[in-house]
Amino acid sequence: MEQAEKSAESAGADARVPYEGLHFLPVIPNPSKIICLGLNYAAHAAEGGHDRPTYPSIFMRGANSLTGHLQPIIRPLASEQLDYEAEMVAVVGKTGRHVKEADALDMIAGYSIFNEGSVREFQRKTSQWSIGKNFDQTGGFGPDFITADEMPPGGAGLRIQSRLNGEIMQDDNTDNMLFPVAETIAILTECLTLQPGDVIVTGTPSGVGHAHTPPVWMKDGDVCEIEIEGMGVLRNPIKDEVPI
C-alpha cells in the first residue's frame, strides 16, 4: 500500500499538461501593477554608462505591453531599436504595506520569466524610461507560474540566460542582483501597497543588444529565448508591426 501511494504521488508530480496545441497568455494577463527594476545588475548598469545605484530605478509597465510564451513580440513601426532583456519575475501573493525585509519573501506566491522588450530609441527620448518599455506586445511573460516552494528563497542562485536565434547574449546568475527580491519588496512597500497578482520584474544582466558594437536589435523572423534555471524557457518569435 505504501509503495502504491508513493507511485501515485510520483505520477502526480510528473504529470504536466503538454504544451502542444496550447495558446499561451501572459502568466498574469491583467495585473493591477507591473513594477520593473532597472540597472539591477552592476555590470548592466556599467555597460549603459550608469554608476552603481544606491536606490533601485523603478518604472511601470501596462498590461497591453505583455505577450505570452510562443506569441510574437512585436517590433513597432516607430523604431528598429527593439532590444531583449532576460529577467526573473516575482509574483505577489499577499497584500502588504510596510513589510520588513525579514518577512518579505512570505509575500511571494511564485516566479516566472520575462523578456522585457525595450524600444531603446524611445526609452532615451526622456529621463523617464516608461515610454520605451510600454509599446504593445513587447514584454514576453511565461511560460509557467512556478510556486515559491519550488524555487530557492527569493529566486536566488539561478542561472539566467538570453539567446537570440540560438546565440547566447546574456549569461549571469540571480545572485548578482543589486536589490534582491526581499529588499525590493521592503523598499516598494514603504511607498505603496502590494496586492495579490502584482508583478515585480527584477532587472536584467549585462549583454543587452544596445551594448554591442554594432548594436544588436531584434528583427522580424528572429526568435528570442530566455531561460532561468528551474523555470523553463520563454520563447518568442519577433514580428514586425502590421499597419492598421
Number of C-alpha atoms within 10 A of each C-alpha: 6 7 8 9 10 11 12 12 12 11 11 10 9 9 9 8 7 7 9 6 6 10 10 16 17 21 24 19 14 15 17 15 17 20 18 22 19 18 27 25 24 18 18 20 18 13 17 13 10 12 12 16 15 8 12 18 14 18 15 17 22 18 19 14 18 28 26 26 25 22 21 23 34 25 27 19 10 11 11 16 23 25 21 32 25 32 27 26 24 29 27 22 19 14 13 21 15 16 22 16 15 10 11 19 23 17 21 25 18 21 27 27 29 34 30 26 26 24 25 20 15 20 17 13 11 11 7 13 20 19 18 21 22 23 22 17 20 29 29 33 32 29 22 19 19 19 15 20 11 12 17 11 14 20 24 15 16 19 14 21 23 29 18 21 14 11 10 14 23 20 16 20 16 24 15 16 19 20 21 16 25 20 17 18 27 20 18 18 16 13 10 12 13 23 18 17 22 22 26 24 29 27 26 31 28 22 21 21 21 17 14 12 7 8 12 17 20 25 18 15 12 16 19 27 25 28 23 24 15 14 22 15 20 25 26 26 21 21 18 16 15 9 6 3
